[in-house]
Amino acid sequence: QVQLVESGGGLVQSGGSLRLSCTASGSISRMNVMGWYRQAPGKQRELVARISSGGMTKYADSVKGRFTISRDNAKNTVYLQMNSLKPEDTADYYCYLDQYGPNYWGQGTQVTVSS
């Protein structure tokens, strides 16, 4: 069984920074992709960023240059450093793990950016 535990959400003012963390435990494959989706009220869930076990990254256009995804393979942990936050970044952020089978999801962490 695989579990994902997230931390790091909260309330921040516009222009501020937050760092999200997500640690996977259980049966973790060496080859995988970890990343973050987000869902704002009334909107569809969207990919924010993802990173492969080899370090290849992909970002949503809306966060390029502001967010940085990284990972520690030894700890099965992925990080999302969010800088220059905007009110439109307000959402529930969900960590996920793709081991080229069914995806696993974290419980979500709330990020609120006040203007």
TAGI-V630519 format. One record per run of one state. SS is the DSSP state (2 for helix, 1 for strand, 0 for the rest). FROM is the first residue (numbers start at 1). TO is the last residue. Records with the same first field share a line. If there is no record, write none. Layout:
# TAGI-V630519
SS = FROM-TO ; FROM-TO
This chain:
# TAGI-V630519
0 = 1-1 ; 8-9 ; 14-17 ; 27-32 ; 40-45 ; 53-56 ; 60-60 ; 64-66 ; 76-76 ; 83-86 ; 90-90 ; 99-102 ; 106-108 ; 115-115
1 = 2-7 ; 10-13 ; 18-26 ; 33-39 ; 46-52 ; 57-59 ; 67-72 ; 77-82 ; 91-98 ; 103-105 ; 109-114
2 = 61-63 ; 73-75 ; 87-89
